[in-house]
C-alpha cells in the first residue's frame, strides 16, 4: 500500500480559512504549504492512551508510534467530517464523543500542518485497520513519559502530548 500522492487537500491560513488546494505529494515535498489535519487522543477510563503504530510504507514517520488517530482533512470536508472518517477508517470506531482541545501549527522538514486536536474516553473495542496501520495498543502515562525522546514516538505526538496531556 502507498499514500495517494494526487489526493487533494485544502490549503489554509493559521485560522483555518481555505485559500486553495494542494496535492498530498506537493504538501509533503518540503514546500511547507499549510494544510489541515485532525488528531484524536483516545483514552480508556483507566487513563491509558491508545497509540497507533505507523506502517513502514508511510511517507511521513514510518514505523513510529503516533497519536491514536490522525489524518488529513480532504478537500471539501470540515473538521468534524474528517475526524469521524479517519477514526472509522483507522480504528473501526464510530461511537465516540470527541472533545475539541484546540489547534496549532506543526512544522517538520517535509511539511507544515494546522492540527486540530481532540480527545475522548472510550472503553469499546478498538480494532486498528490492518491496511492503514501496523497495529496499536494502550499505553500508560508512565510508559509514555519514560519513552519520550527515545525515537519511539513521532515528534508530532511527543510535542502534542507534552502540550496537552503531560500535566
N, C-alpha and C positions, 0 to 999 in steps of 0.2 A: 504494500500500500504506500501511497505517496500523497503529499498535500497537493491540491489542485492550484497550480500557480496562476491560472487565469480567473480564479474565483474573484468576485468584486466585493470590495469593502468601501464604506464611506470614508472620505477624508473629513476630519472635523477640526474645530478650534478647541482650545482648552476648556471651553464651556460646553462642548458637545454639539455646537451648531454645525450642520453639514455644509461643507464647502465644495464637494465634488466626489469623485470616485477614483479608486486605485485598485490594481490587481494585487493578489496575495504576493506574487513574485516580486513586484516592484516595492510593495510595502516592506518586504524583508531583505531588500538588496543593499541596505545601508543608506538609503535616501533620507531616512528619518522623517518621513511624512506622517503626521499624526493620524492614527486610526483607532477606533474604539473596540474595546474588548470587555467581556463580563467575567467575573470570578465569583465562585461560591465556595465558602468555607463551611463544610458540612460536619457539624459536631454531633455526637450522640449525647444522651442525657448524663453520661458519666464524665463528660467534658473532653473525651477523646476526639481528635480531629482526623477525618478520613483524608488521606493523601493518595493521589494517583501517581503511577509510575509511567513516565513518558516513554513511548516506544522508540526503538533505535532509528526508525525511519523518519522521525520528525525533523523539520528543517531548523527548529529552534530548540536548544537544550535537550537533545536526545538522551534517553536513559536516566534522567534525573527524576527525583520525587518532586511533586508540584502540588499546587492548590487543588482542592477536592475536584473542582471542575472549572474549566476556563476555556474561552473560545472567542472568536471574533464575532462582532456584530456584522451580519451580512447587509449588503446594500438593500434598503427597503424595510429593514427590521428596526424595531425600537429595542431599548434595553431589556424590558420585561420579556418580549418575544424571544430574543436571543438567549436569555438566561434559561428560560423554560426549554427551548430547543436543545441547547448544549447539555443541560443536566439529563434530559431524556436520552440523548444520543450517547453520552459518555458513561453515565451511571445507571441508566434504566430506572430512574426515579422520576415520578410525576406528581406525587402528593406531598410536596414540601411547601413551606411558607417562608420565603426569603425576607430578610430584613436588610434594607439598604444601609451601608456603612459609610458611603461617600465615594468620591472618585479622586484620582490623582494621575499625574503623568509619569510613566515609567519609560526610561530610555536605556537601551543597550547599544552594543556596537552595530547591530543589524537593524534595529527598528525603534520606533517611538510610538507608545500606545497611551490612550486615555482609558484607564482601567476603572470600571465600575465594580465596586466591592460589595458583596452580600454575604450574609451568614444565615444559617438555620440550625435548628436542633431537629434531628431526625433519627428515629430508632427502628425504622423499617429496614428491609433488605436493600443493600447496595450491591449491584451486580455490574461491575465495570465491563464495558463493551470490549470484546477481545480484538476487534479490528481497530478501534480508536485508541485503546490504552494497553499497556503491558501490566495490567493488574492494579491493585491498590489495597490499602489496609488502613485501619485506625491506628493512630499514634497517640501516646500520652504526651502531655505537656513536657514532662521530664525528658522523654525520648527526643522530642523536637529540640528542646533547648540544648541538650548535650551533643546534638549533631549539627548545630548551626556552624557555618564557616568551614565545614569539612569537605565541601564539594559534593555532598549527597543530594542537597536540595537545589532547585533553580534559584538564581539570585533574586528573581522577582518574588518568589514565595518567601524567601528569607526576609527581604525588605518589608513586604506586606505583613508578614506575621509579627515582626517586631513593631511595626507602626500601629497595628490594630489590635493585637491579641496578647502580646507578651506580658502585660500588666506586671 
